[in-house]
Amino acid sequence: MGDGRQRHPRPRAALRRRLRARPPTPPPGTLPRGWVEKQFQTAIEVDGKRLDSPTHKVDCYKNGIALEVEWNNKDPFFDRDLNNFRLLFDLRAVSVGVILTRADELQEIFKDLGRGSSYGMSTTHMSKLLPRIEGGGGAGCPLLVFGIRKSLYEGDQ
């Protein structure tokens, strides 16, 4: 490449193994650079009676930033994440919610690798997320969303 970076092609078989393998979930507190998986302990009080209402765990949390990675879950997981961001923002526990997911165009790569049926249209990807946000999902919580695009893929070369 002309920019001085060297590309290292990944063999197709190795990529298939990576797609099939589920990465190990690190224990809480061991994520890089100070990020932690976090479940917020919240409660409401009604007529003097405390009712615990814990939140869903956030994949990564640091300094008021809540990050969820949705790569191949069913698309209702977006509803859960957006609702969690809304609640935590309203409680001033987070300042921004971030979602990392797939751009729709990655489906072409998965089909070429013979994994297209595993990454279908009912799983989490950008065209399932954006209508939820445009419809008010996340309410007042500022959101930043990323869709990993096909151009980032370095296949067999």
MDAnalysis code that builds the backbone (N, CA, C; Angstrom):
import MDAnalysis as mda
import numpy as np

u = mda.Universe.empty(471, n_residues=157, atom_resindex=np.repeat(np.arange(157), 3), trajectory=True)
u.add_TopologyAttr("name", ["N", "CA", "C"] * 157)
u.add_TopologyAttr("resid", np.arange(1, 158))
u.add_TopologyAttr("resname", ["MET", "GLY", "ASP", "GLY", "ARG", "GLN", "ARG", "HIS", "PRO", "ARG", "PRO", "ARG", "ALA", "ALA", "LEU", "ARG", "ARG", "ARG", "LEU", "ARG", "ALA", "ARG", "PRO", "PRO", "THR", "PRO", "PRO", "PRO", "GLY", "THR", "LEU", "PRO", "ARG", "GLY", "TRP", "VAL", "GLU", "LYS", "GLN", "PHE", "GLN", "THR", "ALA", "ILE", "GLU", "VAL", "ASP", "GLY", "LYS", "ARG", "LEU", "ASP", "SER", "PRO", "THR", "HIS", "LYS", "VAL", "ASP", "CYS", "TYR", "LYS", "ASN", "GLY", "ILE", "ALA", "LEU", "GLU", "VAL", "GLU", "TRP", "ASN", "ASN", "LYS", "ASP", "PRO", "PHE", "PHE", "ASP", "ARG", "ASP", "LEU", "ASN", "ASN", "PHE", "ARG", "LEU", "LEU", "PHE", "ASP", "LEU", "ARG", "ALA", "VAL", "SER", "VAL", "GLY", "VAL", "ILE", "LEU", "THR", "ARG", "ALA", "ASP", "GLU", "LEU", "GLN", "GLU", "ILE", "PHE", "LYS", "ASP", "LEU", "GLY", "ARG", "GLY", "SER", "SER", "TYR", "GLY", "MET", "SER", "THR", "THR", "HIS", "MET", "SER", "LYS", "LEU", "LEU", "PRO", "ARG", "ILE", "GLU", "GLY", "GLY", "GLY", "GLY", "ALA", "GLY", "CYS", "PRO", "LEU", "LEU", "VAL", "PHE", "GLY", "ILE", "ARG", "LYS", "SER", "LEU", "TYR", "GLU", "GLY", "ASP", "GLN"])
u.atoms.positions = np.array([
    [0.840, -1.181, 0.000],
    [0.000, 0.000, 0.000],
    [0.877, 1.234, 0.000],
    [0.396, 2.317, -0.562],
    [1.164, 3.526, -0.679],
    [1.275, 4.338, 0.596],
    [0.484, 4.015, 1.616],
    [0.515, 4.826, 2.841],
    [1.502, 4.274, 3.872],
    [2.308, 3.298, 3.510],
    [3.314, 2.773, 4.424],
    [2.835, 1.620, 5.294],
    [1.526, 1.376, 5.324],
    [1.016, 0.260, 6.120],
    [1.095, -1.012, 5.298],
    [1.400, -2.089, 5.954],
    [1.468, -3.374, 5.279],
    [0.205, -4.159, 5.606],
    [-0.463, -4.645, 4.591],
    [-1.659, -5.455, 4.801],
    [-1.249, -6.911, 4.938],
    [-1.863, -7.577, 5.886],
    [-1.608, -8.995, 6.094],
    [-2.879, -9.742, 5.728],
    [-2.886, -10.424, 4.593],
    [-4.100, -11.144, 4.204],
    [-4.420, -12.251, 5.197],
    [-5.681, -12.444, 5.420],
    [-6.138, -13.509, 6.312],
    [-6.685, -14.641, 5.459],
    [-6.183, -15.829, 5.641],
    [-6.726, -16.954, 4.874],
    [-8.213, -17.145, 5.169],
    [-8.927, -17.529, 4.149],
    [-10.378, -17.706, 4.265],
    [-10.740, -18.708, 5.365],
    [-9.996, -19.804, 5.484],
    [-10.300, -20.815, 6.512],
    [-10.151, -20.229, 7.910],
    [-9.124, -19.430, 8.113],
    [-8.926, -18.816, 9.433],
    [-10.063, -17.857, 9.751],
    [-10.519, -17.118, 8.750],
    [-11.631, -16.198, 8.975],
    [-12.904, -16.970, 9.307],
    [-13.125, -18.070, 8.612],
    [-14.303, -18.888, 8.923],
    [-14.263, -19.375, 10.368],
    [-13.082, -19.828, 10.817],
    [-12.957, -20.275, 12.208],
    [-13.267, -19.135, 13.168],
    [-12.781, -17.956, 12.866],
    [-13.050, -16.811, 13.739],
    [-14.531, -16.478, 13.795],
    [-15.206, -16.574, 12.652],
    [-16.637, -16.283, 12.634],
    [-17.423, -17.318, 13.431],
    [-16.986, -18.573, 13.389],
    [-17.675, -19.624, 14.123],
    [-17.387, -19.557, 15.615],
    [-16.179, -19.173, 15.951],
    [-15.773, -19.147, 17.361],
    [-16.416, -17.971, 18.068],
    [-16.800, -18.190, 19.273],
    [-17.351, -17.130, 20.099],
    [-16.233, -16.620, 20.991],
    [-15.954, -15.325, 20.943],
    [-14.857, -14.838, 21.772],
    [-15.167, -15.028, 23.245],
    [-14.155, -15.339, 24.041],
    [-14.403, -15.517, 25.470],
    [-14.834, -14.201, 26.101],
    [-15.752, -14.286, 27.034],
    [-16.191, -13.100, 27.754],
    [-15.211, -12.850, 28.883],
    [-14.555, -11.696, 28.851],
    [-13.593, -11.425, 29.920],
    [-14.308, -11.182, 31.237],
    [-13.673, -11.509, 32.340],
    [-14.298, -11.231, 33.630],
    [-14.479, -9.731, 33.820],
    [-15.490, -9.316, 34.593],
    [-15.702, -7.884, 34.821],
    [-14.425, -7.224, 35.332],
    [-14.183, -6.036, 34.837],
    [-13.030, -5.273, 35.286],
    [-11.749, -5.569, 34.538],
    [-11.793, -6.462, 33.535],
    [-10.556, -6.804, 32.839],
    [-10.548, -6.329, 31.391],
    [-11.487, -5.501, 31.013],
    [-11.497, -4.981, 29.652],
    [-10.359, -3.979, 29.485],
    [-9.848, -3.825, 28.270],
    [-8.714, -2.928, 28.063],
    [-9.047, -1.462, 28.341],
    [-8.036, -0.734, 28.735],
    [-8.074, 0.722, 28.865],
    [-9.115, 1.236, 29.851],
    [-9.396, 0.453, 30.873],
    [-10.272, 0.931, 31.935],
    [-11.762, 0.742, 31.712],
    [-12.155, 0.115, 30.621],
    [-13.568, -0.167, 30.378],
    [-13.994, -1.345, 31.249],
    [-15.245, -1.330, 31.712],
    [-15.780, -2.429, 32.510],
    [-17.178, -2.786, 32.022],
    [-17.528, -4.057, 32.146],
    [-18.918, -4.465, 31.977],
    [-19.624, -4.023, 33.247],
    [-20.790, -3.390, 33.116],
    [-21.405, -2.808, 34.307],
    [-22.912, -3.000, 34.314],
    [-23.398, -3.439, 35.464],
    [-24.835, -3.455, 35.718],
    [-25.094, -2.424, 36.806],
    [-25.937, -1.470, 36.514],
    [-26.251, -0.415, 37.465],
    [-27.331, -0.912, 38.414],
    [-27.144, -0.662, 39.692],
    [-28.137, -1.031, 40.698],
    [-29.056, 0.173, 40.902],
    [-30.256, 0.086, 40.385],
    [-31.213, 1.183, 40.489],
    [-32.427, 0.713, 41.268],
    [-33.164, 1.673, 41.793],
    [-34.378, 1.361, 42.557],
    [-35.321, 2.552, 42.463],
    [-36.582, 2.281, 42.689],
    [-37.567, 3.353, 42.806],
    [-38.219, 3.236, 44.171],
    [-38.739, 4.343, 44.636],
    [-39.406, 4.338, 45.929],
    [-40.845, 4.794, 45.729],
    [-41.767, 3.982, 46.223],
    [-43.190, 4.279, 46.124],
    [-43.777, 4.204, 47.523],
    [-44.320, 5.325, 47.992],
    [-44.920, 5.389, 49.330],
    [-43.986, 4.825, 50.399],
    [-42.722, 5.184, 50.299],
    [-41.757, 4.756, 51.300],
    [-41.242, 3.338, 51.122],
    [-41.744, 2.639, 50.133],
    [-41.291, 1.268, 49.890],
    [-40.307, 1.255, 48.718],
    [-39.126, 0.705, 48.976],
    [-38.074, 0.640, 47.957],
    [-38.279, -0.600, 47.088],
    [-38.251, -0.390, 45.779],
    [-38.371, -1.483, 44.820],
    [-37.108, -1.498, 43.958],
    [-36.304, -2.540, 44.111],
    [-35.095, -2.649, 43.301],
    [-35.470, -2.850, 41.841],
    [-34.731, -2.191, 40.978],
    [-34.980, -2.273, 39.545],
    [-33.645, -2.239, 38.802],
    [-32.864, -3.340, 38.903],
    [-31.542, -3.327, 38.270],
    [-31.658, -3.216, 36.754],
    [-30.651, -2.627, 36.152],
    [-30.644, -2.460, 34.703],
    [-30.027, -3.684, 34.038],
    [-30.153, -3.712, 32.729],
    [-29.429, -4.706, 31.942],
    [-27.954, -4.328, 31.967],
    [-27.073, -5.306, 31.964],
    [-25.635, -5.021, 31.934],
    [-25.265, -4.282, 30.648],
    [-24.390, -3.309, 30.794],
    [-23.818, -2.604, 29.656],
    [-22.511, -3.316, 29.314],
    [-22.296, -3.603, 28.025],
    [-21.090, -4.335, 27.611],
    [-19.813, -3.647, 28.076],
    [-19.736, -2.344, 27.870],
    [-18.540, -1.578, 28.230],
    [-18.973, -0.229, 28.789],
    [-18.386, 0.159, 29.909],
    [-18.716, 1.443, 30.536],
    [-17.435, 2.102, 31.026],
    [-17.356, 3.414, 30.804],
    [-16.222, 4.189, 31.305],
    [-16.586, 5.670, 31.260],
    [-16.398, 6.360, 32.364],
    [-16.551, 7.817, 32.429],
    [-17.864, 8.330, 31.833],
    [-18.959, 7.669, 32.133],
    [-20.259, 8.130, 31.658],
    [-20.625, 7.680, 30.257],
    [-19.775, 6.892, 29.634],
    [-20.043, 6.384, 28.286],
    [-20.455, 4.924, 28.390],
    [-21.622, 4.609, 27.828],
    [-22.114, 3.231, 27.805],
    [-22.028, 2.723, 26.367],
    [-21.332, 1.611, 26.166],
    [-21.110, 1.050, 24.836],
    [-21.694, -0.351, 24.769],
    [-22.521, -0.579, 23.762],
    [-23.073, -1.910, 23.494],
    [-22.571, -2.380, 22.139],
    [-22.144, -3.636, 22.065],
    [-21.724, -4.247, 20.810],
    [-22.789, -5.263, 20.435],
    [-23.477, -5.007, 19.334],
    [-24.527, -5.912, 18.843],
    [-24.117, -6.388, 17.462],
    [-23.564, -7.581, 17.395],
    [-23.018, -8.078, 16.147],
    [-23.941, -9.071, 15.459],
    [-24.513, -10.004, 16.209],
    [-25.341, -11.030, 15.574],
    [-26.426, -11.520, 16.525],
    [-27.026, -10.602, 17.270],
    [-28.173, -10.943, 18.109],
    [-29.451, -10.726, 17.314],
    [-30.559, -11.110, 17.874],
    [-31.844, -10.791, 17.254],
    [-32.096, -9.297, 17.427],
    [-32.761, -8.683, 16.467],
    [-32.883, -7.227, 16.470],
    [-33.630, -6.631, 17.666],
    [-34.488, -7.350, 18.425],
    [-35.069, -6.735, 19.629],
    [-34.033, -6.337, 20.685],
    [-32.805, -6.843, 20.568],
    [-31.763, -6.419, 21.499],
    [-31.513, -4.921, 21.387],
    [-31.730, -4.348, 20.204],
    [-31.592, -2.900, 20.061],
    [-32.599, -2.173, 20.951],
    [-33.831, -2.678, 21.017],
    [-34.850, -2.052, 21.877],
    [-34.398, -2.066, 23.328],
    [-33.874, -3.195, 23.757],
    [-33.385, -3.320, 25.126],
    [-32.270, -2.317, 25.396],
    [-31.305, -2.230, 24.481],
    [-30.172, -1.319, 24.662],
    [-30.622, 0.135, 24.686],
    [-31.480, 0.513, 23.756],
    [-31.943, 1.902, 23.694],
    [-32.749, 2.270, 24.931],
    [-33.580, 1.363, 25.405],
    [-34.345, 1.627, 26.623],
    [-33.417, 1.761, 27.826],
    [-32.403, 0.921, 27.891],
    [-31.428, 0.990, 28.978],
    [-30.680, 2.324, 28.940],
    [-30.264, 2.752, 27.751],
    [-29.601, 4.053, 27.618],
    [-30.518, 5.177, 28.100],
    [-31.790, 5.135, 27.692],
    [-32.744, 6.173, 28.094],
    [-32.852, 6.246, 29.604],
    [-33.047, 5.097, 30.245],
    [-33.191, 5.049, 31.698],
    [-31.935, 5.568, 32.389],
    [-30.783, 5.081, 31.974],
    [-29.530, 5.476, 32.619],
    [-29.206, 6.949, 32.377],
    [-29.585, 7.471, 31.228],
    [-29.391, 8.899, 30.962],
    [-30.314, 9.727, 31.854],
    [-31.582, 9.317, 31.958],
    [-32.535, 10.030, 32.820],
    [-32.076, 10.038, 34.271],
    [-31.411, 8.979, 34.698],
    [-30.901, 8.890, 36.068],
    [-29.521, 9.547, 36.218],
    [-29.034, 10.131, 35.141],
    [-27.716, 10.793, 35.110],
    [-26.562, 9.827, 35.395],
    [-26.764, 8.567, 35.054],
    [-25.706, 7.567, 35.232],
    [-24.810, 7.480, 33.997],
    [-25.347, 7.821, 32.826],
    [-24.544, 7.862, 31.602],
    [-24.782, 9.192, 30.892],
    [-23.780, 9.609, 30.136],
    [-23.868, 10.852, 29.367],
    [-24.183, 10.596, 27.904],
    [-23.781, 9.424, 27.412],
    [-23.983, 9.081, 26.007],
    [-24.056, 7.562, 25.876],
    [-24.862, 7.106, 24.927],
    [-24.932, 5.690, 24.596],
    [-24.312, 5.457, 23.226],
    [-23.508, 4.416, 23.119],
    [-22.822, 4.089, 21.865],
    [-23.185, 2.658, 21.484],
    [-23.530, 2.460, 20.220],
    [-23.814, 1.109, 19.721],
    [-22.907, 0.834, 18.531],
    [-22.236, -0.298, 18.587],
    [-21.392, -0.776, 17.496],
    [-22.088, -1.991, 16.897],
    [-22.346, -1.949, 15.595],
    [-23.043, -3.048, 14.933],
    [-22.495, -3.212, 13.514],
    [-23.178, -4.000, 12.722],
    [-22.755, -4.260, 11.342],
    [-23.480, -3.325, 10.388],
    [-22.786, -2.867, 9.366],
    [-23.457, -2.225, 8.243],
    [-24.121, -3.339, 7.429],
    [-25.216, -3.023, 6.783],
    [-25.959, -4.030, 6.021],
    [-25.095, -4.709, 4.954],
    [-24.176, -3.950, 4.380],
    [-23.377, -4.458, 3.265],
    [-22.461, -5.619, 3.651],
    [-22.241, -5.846, 4.938],
    [-21.409, -6.985, 5.347],
    [-22.070, -8.316, 5.017],
    [-23.381, -8.301, 4.799],
    [-24.092, -9.531, 4.475],
    [-23.489, -10.204, 3.237],
    [-23.030, -9.390, 2.292],
    [-22.414, -9.938, 1.075],
    [-21.183, -10.783, 1.419],
    [-20.377, -10.295, 2.344],
    [-19.174, -11.034, 2.743],
    [-19.564, -12.343, 3.414],
    [-20.553, -12.285, 4.300],
    [-20.976, -13.496, 4.999],
    [-21.521, -14.530, 4.018],
    [-22.252, -14.084, 3.002],
    [-22.750, -15.014, 1.981],
    [-21.592, -15.660, 1.234],
    [-20.597, -14.849, 0.863],
    [-19.432, -15.382, 0.148],
    [-18.680, -16.414, 0.981],
    [-18.711, -16.265, 2.291],
    [-18.017, -17.190, 3.186],
    [-18.879, -18.385, 3.583],
    [-20.101, -18.446, 3.036],
    [-20.997, -19.543, 3.374],
    [-21.651, -19.396, 4.738],
    [-21.662, -18.181, 5.284],
    [-22.237, -17.927, 6.612],
    [-23.444, -16.994, 6.537],
    [-23.957, -16.768, 5.350],
    [-25.048, -15.817, 5.170],
    [-26.280, -16.128, 5.983],
    [-26.618, -17.410, 6.123],
    [-27.830, -17.760, 6.875],
    [-27.673, -17.496, 8.368],
    [-26.446, -17.488, 8.866],
    [-26.214, -17.205, 10.289],
    [-26.323, -15.722, 10.603],
    [-26.138, -14.893, 9.590],
    [-26.174, -13.442, 9.765],
    [-27.310, -12.888, 8.912],
    [-28.530, -13.283, 9.233],
    [-29.673, -12.952, 8.404],
    [-30.274, -11.588, 8.683],
    [-31.391, -11.335, 8.016],
    [-32.039, -10.030, 8.102],
    [-32.734, -9.790, 9.441],
    [-32.955, -10.822, 10.248],
    [-33.594, -10.602, 11.554],
    [-32.565, -10.398, 12.659],
    [-31.291, -10.336, 12.284],
    [-30.249, -10.113, 13.282],
    [-29.845, -8.641, 13.290],
    [-29.041, -8.272, 14.265],
    [-28.681, -6.874, 14.475],
    [-27.767, -6.351, 13.367],
    [-28.227, -5.298, 12.717],
    [-27.439, -4.556, 11.742],
    [-28.057, -3.164, 11.605],
    [-27.376, -2.290, 10.899],
    [-27.721, -0.871, 10.902],
    [-29.150, -0.579, 10.446],
    [-29.659, -1.264, 9.426],
    [-31.010, -0.931, 8.955],
    [-32.093, -1.362, 9.943],
    [-31.746, -2.180, 10.921],
    [-32.683, -2.509, 12.002],
    [-32.587, -1.493, 13.132],
    [-31.439, -0.852, 13.276],
    [-31.223, 0.104, 14.360],
    [-31.758, 1.498, 14.035],
    [-31.462, 2.005, 12.846],
    [-31.800, 3.397, 12.528],
    [-33.284, 3.725, 12.652],
    [-34.212, 2.871, 12.175],
    [-35.631, 3.207, 12.362],
    [-36.033, 3.298, 13.835],
    [-35.405, 2.524, 14.675],
    [-35.703, 2.589, 16.109],
    [-35.253, 3.932, 16.686],
    [-34.092, 4.388, 16.270],
    [-33.597, 5.680, 16.744],
    [-34.464, 6.807, 16.193],
    [-34.769, 6.754, 14.899],
    [-35.598, 7.784, 14.273],
    [-36.997, 7.816, 14.874],
    [-37.453, 6.687, 15.408],
    [-38.765, 6.610, 16.051],
    [-38.747, 7.023, 17.512],
    [-37.616, 7.488, 18.005],
    [-37.547, 7.973, 19.382],
    [-36.884, 7.027, 20.354],
    [-36.361, 5.899, 19.877],
    [-35.659, 4.988, 20.775],
    [-34.465, 5.681, 21.401],
    [-34.282, 5.458, 22.673],
    [-33.211, 6.141, 23.391],
    [-33.662, 7.453, 23.987],
    [-34.851, 7.911, 23.589],
    [-35.452, 9.161, 24.079],
    [-34.428, 10.286, 24.059],
    [-34.143, 10.901, 25.189],
    [-33.254, 12.056, 25.209],
    [-31.789, 11.726, 25.305],
    [-31.443, 10.464, 25.401],
    [-30.032, 10.090, 25.556],
    [-29.282, 10.354, 24.252],
    [-28.201, 11.122, 24.293],
    [-27.395, 11.287, 23.083],
    [-26.838, 9.935, 22.647],
    [-26.909, 9.678, 21.352],
    [-26.478, 8.385, 20.818],
    [-25.414, 8.575, 19.749],
    [-24.484, 7.656, 19.717],
    [-23.481, 7.578, 18.668],
    [-23.486, 6.129, 18.200],
    [-23.730, 5.918, 16.905],
    [-23.796, 4.546, 16.398],
    [-22.783, 4.364, 15.273],
    [-22.196, 3.187, 15.257],
    [-21.214, 2.833, 14.242],
    [-21.664, 1.554, 13.560],
    [-21.596, 1.534, 12.236],
    [-21.829, 0.324, 11.462],
    [-20.542, -0.062, 10.757],
    [-20.016, -1.227, 11.074],
    [-18.780, -1.687, 10.450],
    [-19.069, -1.996, 8.983],
    [-18.322, -1.364, 8.099],
    [-18.584, -1.442, 6.667],
    [-17.700, -2.474, 5.969],
    [-18.149, -2.855, 4.810],
    [-17.447, -3.835, 3.981],
    [-16.033, -3.370, 3.625],
    [-15.832, -2.081, 3.481],
    [-14.521, -1.555, 3.085],
    [-13.440, -1.825, 4.132],
    [-13.844, -2.172, 5.352],
    [-12.867, -2.465, 6.399],
    [-12.394, -3.915, 6.378],
    [-13.031, -4.721, 5.566],
    [-12.690, -6.138, 5.486],
    [-11.457, -6.336, 4.617],
    [-10.495, -7.068, 5.123],
    [-9.306, -7.437, 4.361],
    [-9.364, -8.938, 4.133],
    [-9.863, -9.326, 3.008],
    [-10.004, -10.746, 2.719],
    [-8.752, -11.327, 2.098],
    [-8.910, -12.504, 1.501],
    [-7.789, -13.150, 0.808],
    [-7.329, -12.237, -0.320],
    [-6.054, -11.971, -0.366],
    [-5.537, -11.066, -1.404],
    [-4.411, -11.716, -2.155],
])
